[in-house]
Amino acid sequence: FFISIMSASSSNASSDFIKQLLGRPVVVKLNSGVTYQGVLACLDGYMNIAMEQTEEYENGQLRNKYADTFIRGNNVLYISKQKKRSNK
């Protein structure tokens, strides 16, 4: 499941999907290709995102870890529910 910002409308389905993601692990991909994985803390009407316990990936490689992350909505390509990590 993911929501594309370009095709997202203010429909109830999109709103319900986002509400289900609050407080849960998500993946946020930016237009630049950079990906953030962390817990969705807050989201506003402009798709500005606040995340906690965030990891930043570039070309699949972990680049940084942040306690709190704020992402401007116009940079977001999509938000996706994070797949469960397997225990190795």
DSSP file (Angstrom, degrees, kcal/mol; ACC not computed):
  #  RESIDUE AA STRUCTURE BP1 BP2  ACC     N-H-->O    O-->H-N    N-H-->O    O-->H-N    TCO  KAPPA ALPHA  PHI   PSI    X-CA   Y-CA   Z-CA
    1    1 A F              0   0    0      0, 0.0    80,-1.4     0, 0.0     2,-0.3   0.000 360.0 360.0 360.0 132.1    0.0    0.0    0.0
    2    2 A F  E     -A   80   0A   0     78,-0.2     2,-0.5     2,-0.0    78,-0.2  -0.986 360.0-134.6-152.9 160.0    1.2    3.5   -0.8
    3    3 A I  E     -A   79   0A   0     76,-2.6    76,-1.7    -2,-0.3     2,-0.5  -0.973  16.0-146.5-118.5 124.0   -0.2    6.9   -1.6
    4    4 A S  E  >  -A   78   0A   0     -2,-0.5     4,-0.9    74,-0.2     3,-0.2  -0.760   6.7-147.2 -87.5 129.7    1.2    8.9   -4.4
    5    5 A I  T  4 S+     0   0    0     72,-1.7     3,-0.3    -2,-0.5    -1,-0.1   0.866  96.2  56.6 -66.1 -35.9    1.2   12.6   -3.7
    6    6 A M  T  4 S+     0   0    0     71,-0.5    -1,-0.2     1,-0.2    72,-0.1   0.857 117.5  32.1 -65.8 -35.1    0.6   13.4   -7.4
    7    7 A S  T  4 S+     0   0    0     -3,-0.2    -1,-0.2     2,-0.1    -2,-0.2   0.424  92.3 117.0-103.1   1.2   -2.5   11.3   -7.7
    8    8 A A     <  -     0   0    0     -4,-0.9     2,-0.2    -3,-0.3    -5,-0.0  -0.468  41.6-173.2 -72.5 137.4   -3.8   11.8   -4.1
    9    9 A S        -     0   0    0     -2,-0.2     5,-0.1     2,-0.0    -2,-0.1  -0.656  41.9 -99.4-116.2 179.2   -7.1   13.5   -3.7
   10   10 A S  S    S+     0   0    0     -2,-0.2    -2,-0.1     4,-0.1     0, 0.0   0.005  74.4 141.3 -89.2  31.6   -8.8   14.6   -0.6
   11   11 A S     >  -     0   0    0      1,-0.1     4,-2.0     4,-0.0     5,-0.2  -0.256  66.4-113.4 -70.9 160.6  -11.0   11.5   -0.7
   12   12 A N  H  > S+     0   0    0      1,-0.2     4,-3.0     2,-0.2     5,-0.2   0.852 114.6  59.7 -62.0 -35.6  -12.0    9.6    2.4
   13   13 A A  H  > S+     0   0    0      2,-0.2     4,-2.2     1,-0.2    -1,-0.2   0.924 107.5  44.2 -61.7 -45.0   -9.9    6.6    1.3
   14   14 A S  H  > S+     0   0    0      2,-0.2     4,-2.3     1,-0.2    -1,-0.2   0.920 115.0  49.1 -65.2 -43.6   -6.7    8.6    1.2
   15   15 A S  H  X S+     0   0    0     -4,-2.0     4,-2.3     1,-0.2    -2,-0.2   0.910 111.8  48.3 -62.6 -43.6   -7.5   10.3    4.6
   16   16 A D  H  X S+     0   0    0     -4,-3.0     4,-1.8     2,-0.2    -1,-0.2   0.890 109.5  53.5 -64.2 -39.9   -8.3    7.0    6.2
   17   17 A F  H  X S+     0   0    0     -4,-2.2     4,-0.9    -5,-0.2    -2,-0.2   0.935 110.4  46.6 -60.1 -47.3   -5.1    5.5    4.9
   18   18 A I  H >X S+     0   0    0     -4,-2.3     4,-1.0     1,-0.2     3,-0.9   0.909 109.0  54.6 -63.2 -43.2   -3.0    8.3    6.3
   19   19 A K  H 3< S+     0   0    0     -4,-2.3     3,-0.5     1,-0.3    -1,-0.2   0.862 105.1  54.4 -59.3 -35.7   -4.7    8.1    9.7
   20   20 A Q  H 3< S+     0   0    0     -4,-1.8    -1,-0.3     1,-0.2    -2,-0.2   0.762 106.0  53.8 -68.4 -24.6   -3.9    4.4    9.9
   21   21 A L  H X< S+     0   0    0     -4,-0.9     3,-2.4    -3,-0.9    19,-0.4   0.682  77.7 113.2 -85.6 -18.9   -0.2    5.2    9.4
   22   22 A L  T 3< S+     0   0    0     -4,-1.0    19,-0.2    -3,-0.5    20,-0.0  -0.327  89.2  11.4 -58.7 128.9    0.2    7.7   12.2
   23   23 A G  T 3  S+     0   0    0     17,-3.6    -1,-0.3     1,-0.3    18,-0.1   0.524 112.3 103.2  81.4   6.5    2.5    6.3   14.9
   24   24 A R  S <  S-     0   0    0     -3,-2.4    16,-2.4    16,-0.3    -1,-0.3  -0.806  82.2 -86.7-120.1 160.5    3.6    3.4   12.6
   25   25 A P  E     +B   39   0A   0      0, 0.0    57,-2.0     0, 0.0     2,-0.3  -0.457  53.6 171.9 -67.4 132.5    6.7    2.7   10.5
   26   26 A V  E     -BC  38  81A   0     12,-3.3    12,-1.9    55,-0.3     2,-0.4  -0.887  31.0-132.1-135.0 165.6    6.6    4.2    7.0
   27   27 A V  E     -BC  37  80A   0     53,-3.0    53,-2.9    -2,-0.3     2,-0.5  -0.990  19.5-167.4-117.4 129.4    8.8    4.8    4.0
   28   28 A V  E     -BC  36  79A   0      8,-3.0     8,-2.8    -2,-0.4     2,-0.5  -0.977   3.3-163.3-118.9 120.4    8.9    8.3    2.5
   29   29 A K  E     -BC  35  78A   0     49,-2.2    48,-3.1    -2,-0.5    49,-1.6  -0.893   9.4-147.5-105.9 132.0   10.5    8.6   -0.9
   30   30 A L  E >   - C   0  76A   0      4,-2.9     3,-1.9    -2,-0.5    46,-0.2  -0.513  28.3-109.2 -92.1 162.1   11.5   12.1   -2.2
   31   31 A N  T 3  S+     0   0    0     44,-2.7    45,-0.1     1,-0.3    -1,-0.1   0.784 119.4  61.2 -58.1 -27.7   11.5   13.4   -5.7
   32   32 A S  T 3  S-     0   0    0     43,-0.3    -1,-0.3     2,-0.1     3,-0.1   0.602 119.7-109.2 -75.3 -12.5   15.3   13.3   -5.5
   33   33 A G  S <  S+     0   0    0     -3,-1.9    26,-0.3     1,-0.4     2,-0.1   0.239  75.3 135.0 100.1 -13.3   15.3    9.5   -4.9
   34   34 A V        -     0   0    0     24,-0.1    -4,-2.9    25,-0.1    -1,-0.4  -0.472  41.8-151.9 -69.1 140.8   16.4    9.8   -1.3
   35   35 A T  E     -BD  29  57A   0     22,-2.6    22,-3.3    -6,-0.2     2,-0.4  -0.937   8.8-161.4-120.7 139.3   14.3    7.5    1.0
   36   36 A Y  E     -BD  28  56A   0     -8,-2.8    -8,-3.0    -2,-0.4     2,-0.4  -0.971   2.9-167.7-119.2 134.7   13.5    7.9    4.7
   37   37 A Q  E     +BD  27  55A   0     18,-2.5    18,-2.9    -2,-0.4     2,-0.3  -0.986  36.6  98.6-121.2 129.9   12.3    5.1    7.0
   38   38 A G  E    S-B   26   0A   0    -12,-1.9   -12,-3.3    -2,-0.4     2,-0.5  -0.968  72.2 -51.4 179.4-168.8   10.9    5.9   10.4
   39   39 A V  E     -BD  25  52A   0     13,-2.7    13,-2.3    -2,-0.3     2,-0.6  -0.801  50.3-125.7 -95.2 125.0    7.7    6.4   12.5
   40   40 A L  E     + D   0  51A   0    -16,-2.4   -17,-3.6    -2,-0.5   -16,-0.3  -0.582  35.7 169.2 -72.0 115.9    5.2    8.8   11.1
   41   41 A A  E     -     0   0A   0      9,-2.7     2,-0.3    -2,-0.6    10,-0.2   0.809  60.2  -4.3 -97.1 -37.1    4.5   11.4   13.9
   42   42 A C  E     - D   0  50A   0      8,-1.8     8,-2.5   -20,-0.0    -1,-0.3  -0.994  50.7-173.6-160.5 150.3    2.5   14.1   12.1
   43   43 A L  E     - D   0  49A   0     -2,-0.3     6,-0.2     6,-0.2     2,-0.2  -0.973  12.5-160.5-149.1 132.3    1.2   15.0    8.6
   44   44 A D    >   -     0   0    0      4,-1.7     3,-1.9    -2,-0.3    -2,-0.0  -0.483  40.8 -88.6-108.7-176.9   -0.5   18.2    7.6
   45   45 A G  T 3  S+     0   0    0      1,-0.3    -1,-0.0    -2,-0.2     0, 0.0   0.665 125.9  55.0 -65.7 -18.1   -2.7   19.2    4.7
   46   46 A Y  T 3  S-     0   0    0      2,-0.1    -1,-0.3     0, 0.0     3,-0.1   0.305 118.8-110.4 -94.7   7.2    0.3   20.2    2.6
   47   47 A M    <   +     0   0    0     -3,-1.9     2,-0.3     1,-0.3    -2,-0.1   0.680  62.2 159.4  67.1  20.9    1.8   16.8    3.1
   48   48 A N        -     0   0    0     24,-0.1    -4,-1.7    25,-0.1     2,-0.4  -0.587  28.4-150.0 -67.9 136.8    4.5   18.2    5.3
   49   49 A I  E     -DE  43  71A   0     22,-2.7    22,-2.8    -2,-0.3     2,-0.5  -0.909  21.4-165.5-122.3 137.2    5.8   15.2    7.4
   50   50 A A  E     -DE  42  70A   0     -8,-2.5    -9,-2.7    -2,-0.4    -8,-1.8  -0.988  19.9-179.8-116.0 130.7    7.3   14.8   10.8
   51   51 A M  E     -DE  40  69A   0     18,-2.9    18,-2.5    -2,-0.5     2,-0.3  -0.902  14.6-151.5-128.8 156.9    9.0   11.5   11.5
   52   52 A E  E    S+DE  39  68A   0    -13,-2.3   -13,-2.7    -2,-0.3    16,-0.2  -0.877  76.1  18.8-122.8 157.9   10.8   10.0   14.5
   53   53 A Q  E    S-     0   0A   0     14,-2.0     2,-0.3    -2,-0.3    14,-0.2   0.927  89.3-178.2  50.2  53.9   13.5    7.3   14.7
   54   54 A T  E     - E   0  66A   0     12,-2.0    12,-3.0    -3,-0.2     2,-0.4  -0.643  25.2-163.0 -97.7 139.8   14.4    8.1   11.0
   55   55 A E  E     -DE  37  65A   0    -18,-2.9   -18,-2.5    -2,-0.3     2,-0.5  -0.967  13.0-146.0-116.2 136.1   17.0    6.5    8.8
   56   56 A E  E     -DE  36  64A   0      8,-2.9     7,-3.5    -2,-0.4     8,-1.1  -0.888  15.5-169.7-104.8 127.7   18.0    8.2    5.6
   57   57 A Y  E     -DE  35  62A   0    -22,-3.3   -22,-2.6    -2,-0.5     2,-0.4  -0.952   9.3-175.2-120.1 136.5   18.9    6.0    2.5
   58   58 A E  E >  S- E   0  61A   0      3,-2.4     3,-1.8    -2,-0.4   -24,-0.1  -0.990  80.2 -10.6-130.0 123.5   20.5    7.1   -0.7
   59   59 A N  T 3  S-     0   0    0     -2,-0.4    -1,-0.1   -26,-0.3     3,-0.1   0.855 129.9 -57.4  54.8  37.1   21.0    4.6   -3.5
   60   60 A G  T 3  S+     0   0    0      1,-0.2     2,-0.4   -25,-0.0    -1,-0.3   0.413 114.0 117.9  79.6  -2.4   20.0    1.9   -1.0
   61   61 A Q  E <  S-E   58   0A   0     -3,-1.8    -3,-2.4     1,-0.0     2,-0.3  -0.832  71.2-116.3-102.8 133.6   22.8    2.8    1.4
   62   62 A L  E     +E   57   0A   0     -2,-0.4    -5,-0.2    -5,-0.2     3,-0.1  -0.523  39.1 169.0 -65.2 123.3   22.2    4.0    4.9
   63   63 A R  E     -     0   0A   0     -7,-3.5     2,-0.3     1,-0.4    -1,-0.2   0.794  56.1  -5.6-105.8 -41.7   23.5    7.6    5.1
   64   64 A N  E     -E   56   0A   0     -8,-1.1    -8,-2.9     2,-0.0     2,-0.4  -0.976  49.9-140.8-152.1 161.1   22.3    9.0    8.4
   65   65 A K  E     -E   55   0A   0     -2,-0.3     2,-0.3   -10,-0.2   -10,-0.2  -0.992  22.1-172.6-125.4 138.2   20.1    8.4   11.4
   66   66 A Y  E     -E   54   0A   0    -12,-3.0   -12,-2.0    -2,-0.4     3,-0.1  -0.967  27.6-148.3-131.0 145.1   17.9   11.1   13.0
   67   67 A A  E    S+     0   0A   0     -2,-0.3   -14,-2.0     1,-0.3     2,-0.4   0.929  94.2  15.9 -72.5 -47.7   15.8   11.3   16.2
   68   68 A D  E    S-E   52   0A   0    -16,-0.2     2,-0.4   -15,-0.1    -1,-0.3  -0.981  71.0-172.8-129.3 140.4   13.4   13.7   14.5
   69   69 A T  E     -E   51   0A   0    -18,-2.5   -18,-2.9    -2,-0.4     2,-0.4  -0.997   7.6-164.0-135.5 137.5   12.9   14.5   10.8
   70   70 A F  E     -E   50   0A   0     -2,-0.4     2,-0.5   -20,-0.2   -20,-0.2  -0.989   9.4-170.4-122.7 127.7   10.8   17.2    9.1
   71   71 A I  E     -E   49   0A   0    -22,-2.8   -22,-2.7    -2,-0.4     2,-0.3  -0.970  23.2-125.9-123.0 127.5   10.1   16.9    5.4
   72   72 A R    >   -     0   0    0     -2,-0.5     3,-1.9   -24,-0.2     4,-0.3  -0.536  22.8-129.4 -71.8 133.1    8.5   19.6    3.3
   73   73 A G  G >  S+     0   0    0      1,-0.3     3,-1.6    -2,-0.3    -1,-0.1   0.765 101.0  64.2 -58.7 -33.0    5.5   18.1    1.4
   74   74 A N  G 3  S+     0   0    0      1,-0.3    -1,-0.3   -44,-0.0   -27,-0.1   0.602  99.6  56.5 -72.2  -7.1    6.4   19.4   -2.1
   75   75 A N  G <  S+     0   0    0     -3,-1.9   -44,-2.7   -45,-0.1     2,-0.4   0.533  85.4 103.8 -92.5  -8.9    9.5   17.1   -2.0
   76   76 A V  E <   + C   0  30A   0     -3,-1.6   -46,-0.3    -4,-0.3     3,-0.1  -0.620  39.7 177.0 -86.9 126.1    7.5   13.9   -1.3
   77   77 A L  E    S-     0   0A   0    -48,-3.1   -72,-1.7    -2,-0.4   -71,-0.5   0.876  70.1 -21.0 -86.5 -48.3    7.0   11.5   -4.1
   78   78 A Y  E     -AC   4  29A   0    -49,-1.6   -49,-2.2   -74,-0.2     2,-0.4  -0.993  47.3-139.7-157.5 161.7    5.1    8.9   -2.0
   79   79 A I  E     -AC   3  28A   0    -76,-1.7   -76,-2.6    -2,-0.3     2,-0.4  -0.988  28.3-178.0-120.7 133.4    4.5    7.6    1.5
   80   80 A S  E     -AC   2  27A   0    -53,-2.9   -53,-3.0    -2,-0.4     2,-0.3  -0.970  34.2-106.1-133.8 147.1    4.3    3.8    2.0
   81   81 A K  E     - C   0  26A   0    -80,-1.4     2,-0.3    -2,-0.4   -55,-0.3  -0.554  47.2-115.7 -65.7 131.8    3.6    1.5    4.9
   82   82 A Q        -     0   0    0    -57,-2.0     3,-0.1    -2,-0.3    -1,-0.1  -0.542  25.4-120.1 -75.7 133.1    6.9    0.0    5.9
   83   83 A K        -     0   0    0     -2,-0.3     2,-0.1     1,-0.1    -1,-0.1  -0.394  39.7 -92.5 -66.5 148.2    7.2   -3.8    5.4
   84   84 A K        -     0   0    0      1,-0.1     2,-0.3    -2,-0.1    -1,-0.1  -0.391  41.9-121.0 -64.0 136.6    7.9   -5.7    8.5
   85   85 A R        -     0   0    0     -2,-0.1     2,-0.3    -3,-0.1    -1,-0.1  -0.594  22.9-124.3 -79.9 139.3   11.6   -6.2    9.1
   86   86 A S        -     0   0    0     -2,-0.3     2,-0.6     1,-0.0    -1,-0.1  -0.618  20.4-122.0 -82.4 142.7   12.8   -9.8    9.3
   87   87 A N              0   0    0     -2,-0.3    -1,-0.0     1,-0.1     0, 0.0  -0.746 360.0 360.0 -84.9 121.5   14.7  -10.8   12.4
   88   88 A K              0   0    0     -2,-0.6    -1,-0.1     0, 0.0    -2,-0.0   0.427 360.0 360.0 -99.6 360.0   18.1  -12.2   11.4
